[in-house]
Amino acid sequence: MLHRGRALRAGYVEAVAVAGPYRRRGLASAVMAELEQIIRGGYDLGVLSASDAGAALYLSRGWTLWQGRSAALTPTGAVATPEEDGSLFVLPVTVDLDPAVELICGWRDGDLW
């Protein structure tokens, strides 16, 4: 991730899901506890993009809804990703994040966030 012109080591979490019949049993919380331990042990921050259904889990675990704009560093430069605004969550570990400044993810094929 890039923030305020600084490259940050980010533990990016994606594809956390629990099948319907097994929800509300603490499974996602157990997975997140392990992931958060890894993030806190070696990254500047954690980042994830959540569905509306998953947002409450992350908020309850101390993740913060990113209030600022988002962008992706593409082969042609930074490109705004407004479709992600309002669904990104961050878990700061070693950095103070300023939501007035864009949070920029690195390039990869497929979904950027």
Backbone hydrogen bonds in HBPLUS format (Angstrom, degrees):
<---DONOR---> <-ACCEPTOR-->    atom                        ^
c    i                          cat <-CA-CA->   ^        H-A-AA   ^      H-
h    n   atom  resd res      DA  || num        DHA   H-A  angle D-A-AA Bond
n    s   type  num  typ     dist DA aas  dist angle  dist       angle   num
A0008-LEU N   A0001-MET O   2.68 MM   7  5.13 168.7  1.69 160.2 161.2     1
A0002-LEU N   A0104-ILE O   2.72 MM 102  4.93 150.4  1.81 142.7 152.2     2
A0104-ILE N   A0002-LEU O   2.98 MM 102  4.93 172.8  1.99 152.1 153.0     3
A0003-HIS N   A0006-ARG O   2.97 MM   3  5.30 155.5  2.03 141.5 148.7     4
A0006-ARG N   A0003-HIS O   2.97 MM   3  5.30 160.4  2.01 112.2 118.7     5
A0044-ASP N   A0009-ARG O   2.72 MM  35  5.25 147.5  1.83 142.6 153.8     6
A0011-GLY N   A0045-LEU O   2.94 MM  34  6.36 161.5  1.97 155.7 160.3     7
A0047-VAL N   A0011-GLY O   3.12 MM  36  6.36 153.1  2.20 140.7 142.6     8
A0013-VAL N   A0047-VAL O   2.96 MM  34  6.31 161.4  1.99 163.4 169.4     9
A0022-TYR N   A0019-ALA O   2.84 MM   3  5.61 154.3  1.90 131.1 139.4    10
A0023-ARG N   A0020-GLY O   3.24 MM   3  5.46 173.4  2.24 115.5 117.4    11
A0030-ALA N   A0026-GLY O   2.95 MM   4  6.13 149.5  2.05 144.2 152.1    12
A0031-VAL N   A0027-LEU O   3.02 MM   4  6.35 158.4  2.06 151.8 157.3    13
A0032-MET N   A0028-ALA O   2.86 MM   4  6.05 165.9  1.88 151.4 155.6    14
A0033-ALA N   A0029-SER O   2.88 MM   4  6.02 151.4  1.96 144.1 151.7    15
A0034-GLU N   A0030-ALA O   3.31 MM   4  6.57 156.5  2.37 143.7 148.1    16
A0035-LEU N   A0031-VAL O   3.03 MM   4  6.34 163.5  2.05 152.6 157.6    17
A0036-GLU N   A0032-MET O   2.75 MM   4  5.87 162.8  1.78 156.5 160.7    18
A0037-GLN N   A0033-ALA O   3.12 MM   4  6.24 146.8  2.23 137.8 146.0    19
A0038-ILE N   A0034-GLU O   3.17 MM   4  6.51 155.6  2.23 147.2 153.0    20
A0039-ILE N   A0035-LEU O   2.90 MM   4  6.20 161.5  1.93 152.2 157.6    21
A0040-ARG N   A0036-GLU O   2.85 MM   4  5.97 169.5  1.86 150.3 153.2    22
A0041-GLY N   A0037-GLN O   3.03 MM   4  6.09 133.2  2.26 135.5 147.7    23
A0041-GLY N   A0038-ILE O   3.15 MM   3  5.06 128.8  2.43  92.8 106.7    24
A0042-GLY N   A0039-ILE O   3.27 MM   3  5.60 154.5  2.34 106.9 113.7    25
A0043-TYR N   A0039-ILE O   2.96 MM   4  5.17 141.0  2.11 159.3 154.3    26
A0093-VAL N   A0044-ASP O   2.90 MM  49  5.18 149.9  1.99 147.3 140.9    27
A0094-THR N   A0044-ASP O   3.01 MM  50  4.86 161.3  2.05 128.3 132.5    28
A0046-GLY N   A0091-LEU O   2.90 MM  45  4.68 148.0  2.00 118.6 129.2    29
A0091-LEU N   A0046-GLY O   2.84 MM  45  4.68 149.0  1.93 135.3 135.4    30
A0048-LEU N   A0089-PHE O   3.01 MM  41  5.35 146.1  2.13 150.0 154.1    31
A0089-PHE N   A0048-LEU O   2.79 MM  41  5.35 162.5  1.82 161.1 165.0    32
A0050-ALA N   A0087-SER O   2.82 MM  37  5.43 161.9  1.85 159.7 159.8    33
A0054-GLY N   A0051-SER O   3.11 MM   3  5.19 130.4  2.37  98.1 110.8    34
A0055-ALA N   A0051-SER O   3.11 MM   4  6.19 130.4  2.36 148.4 160.8    35
A0057-LEU N   A0054-GLY O   3.13 MM   3  5.61 127.0  2.42 112.0 124.3    36
A0059-LEU N   A0055-ALA O   3.00 MM   4  6.24 166.4  2.02 161.0 165.3    37
A0060-SER N   A0056-ALA O   2.95 MM   4  6.01 157.9  2.00 145.8 151.8    38
A0061-ARG N   A0058-TYR O   3.11 MM   3  5.10 141.0  2.26  97.0 108.5    39
A0063-TRP N   A0058-TYR O   3.01 MM   5  5.30 153.5  2.08 157.7 149.4    40
A0062-GLY N   A0059-LEU O   3.15 MM   3  5.33 167.5  2.16 111.2 113.3    41
A0064-THR N   A0090-VAL O   2.85 MM  26  5.28 168.6  1.86 153.2 156.2    42
A0090-VAL N   A0064-THR O   2.82 MM  26  5.28 156.5  1.87 146.5 152.1    43
A0066-TRP N   A0088-LEU O   2.75 MM  22  5.45 171.9  1.76 146.7 149.5    44
A0103-LEU N   A0069-ARG O   3.11 MM  34  6.52 155.3  2.17 146.8 151.7    45
A0081-THR N   A0070-SER O   2.99 MM  11  5.48 167.0  2.01 127.6 126.1    46
A0071-ALA N   A0103-LEU O   3.04 MM  32  6.29 144.2  2.17 150.5 148.1    47
A0105-CYS N   A0071-ALA O   2.94 MM  34  6.43 157.1  2.00 149.5 146.9    48
A0072-ALA N   A0079-VAL O   2.84 MM   7  5.35 152.8  1.92 142.3 149.7    49
A0079-VAL N   A0072-ALA O   2.83 MM   7  5.35 156.8  1.89 148.5 155.3    50
A0073-LEU N   A0105-CYS O   2.80 MM  32  6.11 164.1  1.83 170.5 174.7    51
A0074-THR N   A0077-GLY O   2.94 MM   3  5.06 155.3  2.00 128.7 126.3    52
A0077-GLY N   A0074-THR O   2.96 MM   3  5.06 170.5  1.97 116.4 118.3    53
A0084-GLU N   A0081-THR O   2.95 MM   3  5.77 164.9  1.98 125.7 130.6    54
A0085-ASP N   A0082-PRO O   3.13 MM   3  5.08 139.1  2.31  97.1 108.6    55
A0087-SER N   A0084-GLU O   2.94 MM   3  5.56 153.4  2.01 146.1 144.6    56
A0101-VAL N   A0098-ASP O   2.94 MM   3  5.66 167.0  1.96 124.6 128.9    57
